[in-house]
Amino acid sequence: MTTILYEKSKKKLFKSSFGQDNEIDKMENKELKSLETTDIHEWSFYETKESACFDLRSSKDVLLQAHQRILVSTGVYINEMDSNLAGQVYSKSGIAYKNGVVVFNAPGIIDPDYKEEVKVLLMNHSEENYVIKRGDAIAQMGFVKMFKADKNIKEFDGCCCRGVKMSMIKDVERKGGFGFTGK
């Protein structure tokens, strides 16, 4: 099992013009939990000390045919992630450049409440088939802070327009991935 810790940042991003803390300041000052992943194969690593992402590797041998897209298992699970973080899955530049194989929906988003195996949607844009061996690095994953938006609805009451702030967050529990939240 791999555990990744995020330390509380010491710097402020900016203050509002009225001297009040804004939403970014509030989130910046919030202590983040540790981010814990499980890698059943124990082969996902940050390849250098300064790598921004760690490699995701294929759990199986796969033949990715020319112009085909497939979902590839990695054996990586996110056990616990702070609600203000998201995982992001990116293409490996080497296989994208040399072979035309990319993460089709890059960046693939891993929501904090997603607890299933991280899978990678790969697309082969080349005219050649691409062979993936078990253990090959197929993508890379990093983590970023996320900001939730509110929406302002403008209402006209006959003489003037006023804004009403509403939350955009639905009270729905996750029941899967890859199409769970829409078509």
C-alpha positions in Angstrom: 0.0 0.0 0.0 1.3 3.5 -0.9 0.4 6.5 1.2 0.8 10.0 -0.2 0.7 12.9 2.3 -0.3 16.4 1.4 1.0 19.1 3.8 -0.9 22.2 4.6 0.4 25.1 2.4 1.9 28.0 4.3 1.2 30.6 1.6 -2.0 32.5 0.8 -3.1 32.7 -2.8 -4.8 36.1 -2.5 -7.0 38.2 -0.2 -10.2 39.7 -1.3 -10.3 43.5 -1.9 -12.3 43.9 1.3 -9.6 42.3 3.5 -11.9 39.3 4.1 -10.9 35.7 3.6 -12.3 34.3 0.4 -13.2 30.7 -0.5 -9.7 30.0 -1.8 -8.1 31.2 1.5 -10.5 29.1 3.5 -9.7 26.0 1.5 -5.9 26.8 1.5 -6.0 26.9 5.3 -8.0 23.7 5.7 -5.8 20.8 6.9 -5.9 18.1 4.3 -6.2 14.4 5.2 -3.6 12.0 3.9 -4.3 10.6 0.6 -4.1 6.8 0.7 -3.9 4.5 -2.3 -3.7 0.8 -2.7 -1.6 -0.7 -5.5 -2.3 -4.5 -5.6 0.8 -5.1 -7.8 3.1 -2.7 -5.8 4.6 -1.3 -9.0 3.3 2.3 -9.2 6.0 4.8 -8.3 7.1 8.3 -8.9 9.9 7.6 -11.3 12.1 10.6 -10.1 12.3 12.8 -7.0 10.6 15.7 -8.8 8.0 13.7 -10.8 4.5 15.4 -10.6 2.7 12.1 -11.3 3.2 8.4 -10.7 2.9 5.7 -13.4 -0.2 3.6 -13.8 0.6 0.2 -15.2 -1.6 -2.4 -17.0 -2.7 -5.3 -14.9 -3.1 -7.5 -18.1 -1.6 -8.2 -21.5 -3.8 -6.2 -24.0 -3.8 -5.8 -27.7 -5.0 -2.3 -28.6 -5.9 -2.3 -32.3 -5.5 0.6 -34.6 -8.2 3.3 -34.0 -9.6 1.3 -31.1 -10.3 2.6 -27.6 -10.3 0.3 -24.5 -10.6 0.4 -20.8 -7.4 -0.9 -19.1 -7.2 -2.2 -15.5 -4.4 -0.8 -13.3 -4.8 -2.5 -9.9 -4.7 0.9 -8.2 -7.5 2.0 -5.8 -7.9 5.3 -4.0 -8.8 4.4 -0.4 -9.2 7.9 1.0 -9.0 11.3 -0.6 -9.9 14.7 0.8 -13.0 16.1 -0.7 -11.1 19.1 -2.1 -8.8 16.9 -4.2 -9.2 15.1 -7.4 -7.0 12.5 -9.1 -6.2 13.2 -12.8 -5.0 10.6 -15.3 -2.8 11.8 -18.1 -1.2 10.3 -21.2 2.4 9.1 -21.1 4.2 11.4 -23.5 6.5 8.7 -24.8 3.8 6.3 -26.0 1.7 9.2 -27.3 4.6 10.5 -29.4 6.0 7.2 -30.6 2.8 5.1 -30.9 -0.2 7.5 -31.0 -1.7 5.9 -27.9 -3.2 8.5 -25.5 -5.6 8.7 -22.6 -8.8 9.3 -24.6 -10.6 11.5 -22.0 -7.4 13.2 -20.7 -7.3 14.3 -18.1 -9.4 11.5 -16.7 -10.9 12.7 -13.4 -11.0 10.5 -10.3 -13.5 12.0 -7.9 -12.8 11.8 -4.1 -15.8 9.5 -3.6 -14.7 7.0 -6.3 -13.5 3.9 -4.6 -13.4 1.3 -7.4 -10.3 0.3 -9.3 -8.7 3.2 -11.3 -9.0 2.2 -15.0 -7.5 4.0 -18.0 -9.4 4.7 -21.2 -6.8 4.4 -23.9 -7.2 5.3 -27.6 -4.9 4.2 -30.4 -4.8 7.0 -33.0 -2.3 5.2 -35.2 -2.6 2.8 -38.1 -0.7 0.1 -36.2 -1.8 -2.2 -33.4 -0.2 -1.5 -30.0 0.7 -4.4 -27.7 0.5 -3.7 -23.9 2.3 -6.2 -21.7 1.3 -6.7 -18.0 3.3 -4.2 -16.0 3.8 -1.7 -18.9 3.3 2.0 -17.9 0.2 3.1 -19.8 -0.7 6.5 -18.1 0.3 8.7 -15.2 -1.7 10.0 -12.3 -1.4 13.1 -10.2 -3.6 15.0 -7.7 -4.9 18.6 -7.8 -7.0 20.8 -5.5 -10.5 21.4 -6.7 -12.8 24.3 -6.2 -16.6 23.9 -6.1 -18.7 26.6 -7.8 -22.0 28.2 -6.7 -24.4 29.5 -9.3 -26.1 32.9 -9.2 -29.6 32.9 -10.7 -30.9 36.3 -11.8 -34.5 37.0 -10.9 -36.6 39.9 -12.2 -39.3 41.1 -9.8 -40.9 43.7 -12.0 -38.6 46.6 -11.3 -35.1 45.2 -10.8 -32.9 42.2 -11.2 -31.4 40.5 -8.1 -29.1 37.5 -7.7 -29.9 34.4 -5.7 -27.0 32.1 -4.8 -27.6 28.4 -5.1 -25.5 25.3 -4.5 -24.7 23.2 -7.5 -24.0 20.1 -5.4 -26.5 17.3 -5.6 -27.1 15.1 -2.6 -26.5 11.8 -4.5 -24.2 8.9 -3.5 -21.8 7.5 -6.1 -22.7 4.1 -7.5 -19.9 3.5 -10.0 -17.8 5.2 -12.7 -17.5 5.6 -16.5 -20.9 7.0 -17.2 -22.5 6.9 -13.7 -23.3 10.6 -13.6 -24.6 10.9 -17.2 -24.6 9.7 -20.8 
